[in-house]
Amino acid sequence: MNSSLVEVSAQVGAALAAGGPVVALESTIISHGLPRPGNLAAAGRFEAILSGQNVTPATVALIDGVPKVGLSREELERIAADESVVKISSRDIAIAMARKATGGTTVAATSVLAARAGVRVFATGGLGGVHRGAAETFDESADLTVLSRTPITVVSAGVKSILDIPATLERLETLSVAVVGYRTSRFPAFWLSDSGYDLDWRADTPEEIADIMAARDAFGEQSALLVANPLPTALQLDPGVLDGAMGEALALASEQGIRGKAVSPFLLDHIQQVTGGASVEVNLAIARANIELAGQIAASWAERSSQAGEPR
């Protein structure tokens, strides 16, 4: 895709030109991940976290077929309120452009568009991964392969517990996507702080992440850096409740013949019901924590780049 096809807002463009810190935000959490009408308020709070850090927020979406990095208030409202808004992954971008569709962008699509615009840091809730039973269904998120060829730093609370976490970690290794735990040596599992699986590398400050980004640039790396940021244990879902809800949901999905891409939404909806909406509150806490850390990393990167005279 020609980068000139990506429309960058005036605010984001000015920040990038000045070498200021910018953080990309996905929009499927707004269009499909959170219930209306609270999704719009949440989107506003996400951007406000960054603005409060003197970091420019760059929410990504397609509006009438135009890929946009940085949305106006009216565009944000449209993504949040319009029920005809579609979900757009990386493979869908050009089709959506041709069809003049309006859609929220997934991790994969947001990564692609943000990187094309020159944004180096992206905050999301949880990464997509290898689904349970993928050996039979071949069900694997495009997030993994896209990150293998997209030079962007992604802050995520690992992947959701409904996925096959060890298989996801194996795929990330195979695809040469670097994973660094933030103040942890264990991979988080979204609603849970610890998936039970070790990580080879950790970093304890945003400055250390910026140093890693610079070393990767110097070495010519073209894959993503995944920063695994666990939710504090005190804020995680009760592991016993989650295990029970997930077991019930998997059994129901099997009984009802739910397969493929319909499985994840079914499981997530069931877990939300069983937890009385607590999973949604944890989702919001995860998003806020990742956005805050991403803002700190972007600020450290901008400062480091300015001092070293490196490209932003």
C-alpha positions in Angstrom: 0.0 0.0 0.0 1.2 3.4 -0.9 1.6 5.4 2.3 0.0 8.4 0.6 -3.3 6.5 0.6 -3.3 6.7 4.5 -4.8 10.0 5.7 -3.0 11.3 8.7 -4.9 13.9 10.8 -3.4 17.3 11.2 -2.7 16.8 14.9 -0.9 13.5 14.3 1.0 14.7 11.3 2.3 17.8 13.2 3.4 15.6 16.1 5.2 13.2 13.8 6.9 16.0 11.9 8.1 17.6 15.1 9.4 14.2 16.4 6.9 14.2 19.2 5.5 11.1 20.9 2.5 9.4 19.2 0.6 6.3 20.1 -1.7 4.4 17.7 -5.0 3.0 19.1 -7.1 0.3 17.5 -10.8 0.9 16.8 -12.4 -2.5 16.9 -12.5 -2.3 20.7 -14.8 0.7 20.1 -16.9 -0.7 17.3 -17.1 -4.3 18.3 -15.4 -4.9 21.7 -17.3 -2.7 24.1 -21.1 -2.3 24.6 -22.9 0.8 23.4 -23.2 3.6 24.5 -20.3 3.3 26.9 -17.9 2.5 24.1 -17.8 6.2 23.0 -17.0 7.4 26.5 -14.3 4.8 26.8 -12.7 5.9 23.5 -12.6 9.4 24.7 -10.9 8.3 28.0 -8.4 6.3 26.1 -7.3 9.3 24.0 -7.4 11.5 27.2 -4.9 9.2 28.9 -2.4 10.0 26.2 -3.2 13.7 25.9 -2.6 13.9 29.7 0.9 12.6 29.1 1.5 15.1 26.3 1.4 12.2 23.8 -0.7 12.5 20.7 -3.3 9.8 20.3 -3.8 8.3 16.9 -6.9 6.2 16.7 -7.0 4.2 13.5 -10.0 3.3 11.4 -11.4 3.4 7.8 -14.0 6.1 7.1 -15.9 5.7 3.8 -13.0 3.7 2.4 -10.3 6.1 3.6 -7.7 4.7 6.0 -7.2 7.2 8.7 -4.6 7.6 11.4 -6.1 10.0 13.9 -9.9 10.6 14.0 -12.0 13.6 14.5 -14.6 13.6 17.2 -17.3 13.1 14.6 -15.4 10.1 13.1 -14.9 8.6 16.6 -18.7 9.0 17.2 -19.5 7.2 14.0 -17.2 4.3 14.7 -18.9 4.0 18.2 -22.5 4.5 17.2 -23.0 3.2 13.7 -24.1 -0.5 13.8 -23.2 -0.9 10.1 -19.5 -0.4 10.9 -17.6 -3.5 9.9 -14.5 -5.2 11.4 -11.4 -4.7 9.2 -8.3 -6.9 9.4 -5.2 -6.4 7.3 -6.5 -8.5 4.4 -9.7 -6.4 4.2 -8.1 -3.0 3.9 -7.9 -2.7 0.1 -11.4 -4.3 -0.3 -12.8 -1.8 2.2 -11.2 1.0 0.4 -12.7 -0.1 -2.9 -16.1 -0.6 -1.4 -15.9 2.7 0.5 -16.6 0.9 3.7 -16.4 2.3 7.3 -14.8 0.0 9.8 -13.0 -0.5 13.0 -9.4 -1.8 12.6 -8.1 -5.0 14.3 -4.6 -5.3 15.8 -3.4 -6.5 12.4 -4.9 -3.7 10.3 -4.0 -1.0 12.9 -0.4 -2.2 12.9 -0.2 -2.0 9.2 -1.8 1.5 8.9 0.1 3.0 11.9 3.4 1.8 10.6 2.7 3.2 7.1 2.0 6.6 8.7 5.3 6.4 10.7 3.8 5.8 14.1 6.2 3.6 16.1 4.1 2.6 19.2 0.7 1.0 19.4 -1.4 0.1 22.4 -4.0 -2.6 22.4 -5.8 -4.8 24.9 -4.9 -8.4 24.0 -3.2 -9.8 20.9 -4.9 -12.5 18.7 -3.2 -15.8 18.6 -3.5 -19.5 17.9 -6.9 -20.9 18.7 -7.6 -24.1 20.6 -7.9 -27.0 18.2 -5.9 -25.1 15.5 -4.2 -28.3 14.5 -7.6 -29.3 13.0 -9.1 -26.0 12.1 -6.0 -24.0 11.2 -7.6 -21.1 13.1 -4.9 -18.6 13.8 -5.1 -14.8 14.0 -3.7 -12.7 11.3 -2.1 -10.6 14.1 0.8 -13.0 14.3 1.8 -13.0 10.6 1.3 -9.3 10.2 3.5 -8.5 13.2 6.2 -10.7 11.7 6.6 -8.2 8.9 5.6 -4.9 10.5 8.2 -2.8 12.4 6.1 -1.4 15.3 6.2 -1.7 19.1 2.9 -3.2 20.4 1.9 -3.0 24.1 -0.5 -5.8 25.0 -1.6 -7.8 28.0 -0.6 -11.0 26.2 -3.4 -13.0 24.7 -6.8 -14.0 26.0 -7.0 -17.2 28.1 -9.4 -18.7 25.5 -6.5 -19.1 23.1 -3.8 -21.8 23.0 -1.1 -19.8 24.7 1.8 -22.1 24.4 1.1 -22.6 20.7 0.8 -18.8 20.3 4.2 -18.3 21.9 5.7 -21.0 19.7 4.3 -19.2 16.6 5.6 -15.8 17.8 9.1 -17.4 18.1 8.8 -19.1 14.7 7.8 -15.8 13.1 10.6 -13.9 14.8 8.4 -11.6 16.7 10.4 -10.4 19.7 8.5 -10.6 23.1 9.7 -8.7 26.1 7.9 -8.8 29.5 7.4 -5.5 31.2 8.5 -5.9 34.8 7.8 -9.6 34.5 9.4 -12.8 33.2 6.1 -14.5 32.7 3.7 -14.1 29.7 0.4 -12.6 30.8 -3.0 -14.1 29.8 -5.1 -10.9 29.4 -7.7 -11.3 32.2 -4.9 -13.1 34.2 -1.6 -11.7 35.2 0.3 -14.9 34.6 -0.3 -17.5 32.0 2.2 -19.9 33.5 4.7 -19.6 30.7 8.1 -18.0 30.9 9.6 -15.3 28.8 13.2 -15.0 27.8 13.5 -11.3 28.1 12.2 -8.5 30.4 12.5 -4.8 30.7 11.7 -2.7 33.7 11.5 0.9 32.4 10.1 2.6 29.2 13.7 3.8 28.6 14.8 0.2 28.3 12.1 -0.5 25.8 13.3 2.5 23.8 16.8 1.2 23.9 15.6 -2.1 22.5 13.7 -0.3 19.7 16.9 1.6 18.8 19.0 -1.6 18.7 16.4 -3.3 16.5 16.4 -0.3 14.1 20.2 -0.4 13.9 20.1 -4.1 13.1 17.5 -3.6 10.5 14.7 -5.6 12.1 11.4 -5.5 10.2 9.2 -7.4 12.6 7.3 -6.1 15.6 8.4 -5.8 19.2 5.7 -7.1 21.5 5.7 -5.7 25.0 3.8 -8.0 27.4 2.3 -5.8 30.1 0.5 -7.8 32.8 -2.5 -6.5 34.7 -1.8 -6.2 38.4 -2.8 -9.4 40.2 -5.3 -7.5 42.4 -7.2 -6.4 39.3 -7.3 -9.8 37.5 -10.4 -11.9 37.2 -10.8 -14.7 39.7 -8.8 -17.6 38.1 -11.3 -20.2 39.4 -14.3 -18.3 38.1 -12.6 -17.8 34.7 -11.6 -21.5 34.4 -15.2 -22.5 35.2 -16.7 -20.1 32.8 -14.3 -21.1 30.1 -15.0 -24.8 30.6 -18.7 -24.2 30.4 -18.4 -22.0 27.3 -16.2 -24.6 25.5 -18.6 -27.4 26.2 -21.6 -25.3 25.0 -19.7 -24.3 21.8 -19.1 -28.0 21.1 -22.7 -29.0 21.8 -24.0 -26.2 19.5 -21.6 -26.9 16.7 -20.0 -23.5 16.9 -16.7 -23.5 15.0 -14.1 -21.3 13.4 -14.2 -17.5 13.8 -17.6 -17.8 15.6 -16.0 -19.5 18.6 -14.1 -16.5 20.2 -17.1 -14.1 20.2 -19.3 -16.9 21.7 -16.7 -17.7 24.4 -16.2 -14.0 25.3 -20.0 -13.4 25.5 -20.5 -16.4 27.8 -17.6 -15.3 30.0 -19.1 -11.8 30.3 -22.4 -13.3 31.3 -21.0 -15.7 33.9 -18.8 -12.9 35.4 -21.7 -10.5 35.6 -19.9 -8.0 33.3 -16.7 -8.1 35.4 -14.8 -9.2 32.4 -15.7 -6.0 30.6 -14.4 -3.9 33.5 -11.2 -5.9 33.5 -11.0 -5.3 29.7 -11.1 -1.5 30.3 -8.5 -1.7 33.1 -6.2 -3.6 30.7 -6.7 -1.1 27.9 -6.0 1.8 30.2 -2.8 0.3 31.6 -1.5 -0.6 28.2 -2.2 2.9 26.8 -0.5 4.5 29.7 2.6 2.4 29.3 2.6 2.9 25.5 2.5 6.7 26.1 5.6 6.4 28.4 7.4 4.3 25.8 6.6 6.7 23.0 7.8 9.7 25.1 11.0 7.8 25.9 11.5 7.0 22.2 10.9 10.6 21.1 13.4 11.9 23.7 16.0 9.2 22.8 15.6 9.9 19.1 15.9 13.6 19.6 19.1 13.3 21.7 20.7 10.8 19.3 19.5 12.5 16.1 17.9 9.2 15.0 14.8 9.0 12.8 11.6 8.9 14.8 
